[in-house]
Amino acid sequence: VTTFQSAHDADKNRAIDKFYKIGESGAFDPTDGPDGAHDSVWSFHVWNEYWFDRPTLGAKCAGLGLSKSCADGWQAVDATPQETSAGGSGVDSDTPEYQMGPASIKLIKLNIDEVCREQETKYGCYDSEFVISEVNSDVKLWIVDESSSTGYKWHDKTRFPTDPWGDEYNTIGLQISTKKKGSISDACRKTDADKDCSAELDDITKQYKKDEPSGPGDPTLDNQGPFDTGRRLRRADDRRLGASSASSA
C-alpha cells in the first residue's frame, strides 16, 4: 500500500506542526521550531496490509459499543517503522521498539485507538494512533512570538484539515492506493511515453478515511503538541529507549 503525502507525527497529537516567522512583507518564512518538535510529511510511504481476524479484541470492541468483529479484516503492518512503539505482542511497555501494527483499517477510519490489551498506552495500541496521523493529520501553524513563554503562538488556534494555503496536492493522505488483483497489462509494461498503468490502480483512500475535509479526531492522550511538557518528556524517553534497537514489525 502506498500513501501519498504521508505524515510523520512525532508528537502523537494527530497534527503536523509547522513553524514560521512572519517576514516584513507578511510572508510566512519557514523556521526549524523548538528542538524535538519537528514533524514532517513524506512524498509517499509504503507499508503492507494483511487480512485476519482479531478475536482477542472482541471484548474491547464490545466495550466501545461496536461489534465484536470491529477490528477484523485488513490490518496495516509497516516493516520500516518511523517511531518506537510498545503496542505489539510480546513487547514490554517500558522498552519500546521500532515496529508498527497490526493496526486495524476499520478502526483507523473511525479514528479509534482505544482498542488494546492491558498495557500502558503512551506508546500506542497496535500503533493505530500513528497510522491515523499518517493518513489524516490536521496541520497546525506556529508563529515566532517573542512575547510568548514558549517563543511561539498557535496561528488562529486552528487545526487545518487540509492544506492551509489551499493546495489540494498537499493534503495529508492525498491518495492511498495499491495494485488491483490480476496480471499487469501490456500498456503498463511499456517503457516509452505510451506507458499507462491507470487500469492497475486500486484507490483505497476511502477505506482509511472519510472524504476530505475529514479530520483525524482527538488524540488518544490529552496532548497539547510540541509545547506539552509531558509530550516532550515522552519524546526524550522514546529517543533514549529506541537508540539501541531498530527492529522491523
Number of C-alpha atoms within 10 A of each C-alpha: 18 18 23 23 23 27 30 24 26 23 25 24 26 32 30 30 24 19 24 19 18 14 10 7 6 8 10 14 11 14 14 12 20 13 8 14 21 17 17 15 19 13 14 15 19 16 14 15 17 13 13 13 16 16 14 13 18 18 15 19 20 14 12 13 10 13 13 18 17 22 25 18 15 18 22 21 24 21 15 16 19 16 21 24 29 25 28 23 10 7 12 14 17 14 15 22 27 20 24 29 25 25 28 30 24 19 22 26 20 14 24 19 23 18 23 19 15 7 14 14 19 15 24 26 26 27 27 29 26 30 29 30 28 25 28 32 31 26 22 22 21 22 21 18 15 10 9 9 8 12 13 20 17 16 14 10 10 12 19 18 19 23 16 16 8 9 9 12 13 17 26 29 28 20 19 23 16 17 17 12 9 7 8 13 13 10 15 15 12 12 9 9 6 10 12 15 15 11 12 17 12 14 15 16 18 12 13 21 24 14 9 15 14 13 24 25 16 13 20 19 15 12 17 14 22 25 14 14 11 14 22 17 10 15 19 13 15 19 14 12 15 18 12 9 11 15 13 14 16
